[in-house]
C-alpha cells in the first residue's frame, strides 16, 4: 500500500477543516495545544513509520514508533493475529 499517497490525500482533505472545533481542555497540556496543528502517524506491524503534518510536535514520531515496535513484538509472539 502506498501510505504516503493516502496520507497526503488525508492531509489535503482535512486542510479546510484545520482549526475548526475546540481542543480538549480536560487535560491541561492538551488545553494549551495550538488548534491549527494537525498531524498523524501510521505505524505498520513490519516496523515502517510514516508521519504527516504536525505529527513531529512533542516527539510524537518517536513515541508512536516505540509503540509500533511493541505491537510488532506482541504480534510476533502470538499475541494476536493480523489478517
N, C-alpha and C positions, 0 to 999 in steps of 0.2 A: 504494500500500500504506500502511496506517495503522501506521507504525513505532512510534509512541508506544504504541499499544494493545498491540502484540506485545511490546514491551519491558516494559510494565507487567505483562503476563502472565508473562513470564520471571522478573521480579523476585519476583512473588507465588509462583510455583512453586519458586523457589530459596530463599525465605526460611527454610524449616525446615532447610535444609542449610548455611546460612552459619555458618562457624566449624568445620565438620566437616573432618577431614583435617589436613594439615600444609602450612605454607608451604614454598616451595622454599628450601633452605638452601645450595645450591651457589653462589649469588651472595650475597655479604654484605648488600647492600642489600635483597634480597628476604627474607633471613632476619629482618630487623627489621620486616617488614610485619605489621600487626595482622590476624590470621586472621579477624576478624569483619567485615572490609571486603569488599564485593562491588560491582562495577560493571562496566559495559561501554559501548562506543560503537559506533554504526553510522554509517558514512560512506558516502553514496551517490556514484555517479560524477557526478551532477549538482551536487555540492557541498553537499548537505544533511548536517548532522551532528546526530545525536541521542545523548544520553547518559542513563544511568540509574544510580541508586545512587551508589557512591563513585568514579565514573569521573573526577571532577574532581581527585582527590588527585594530587599531584605534577605537575600540569599536563597530565594525560593528554589532556584535551579538545583543547588547542591542538596537541600533538604529533600526535595522530591526525588532526586536521583538516588539518594540513600534509601528512601522508602521503596523505590522501584527495585533496587537491588535486593532488599529484604523480601519483597514479594516474589522475585525470581527464585531466591533461595528456598522460600517456602514452597513454591510450586515444584521445584526440583526434588524436594524431599518427600513428595507425595501429599503435601498439604491440601492441594486441590487440583482439579483437572482443568485444563484450558482447552476449550473446544475450538 
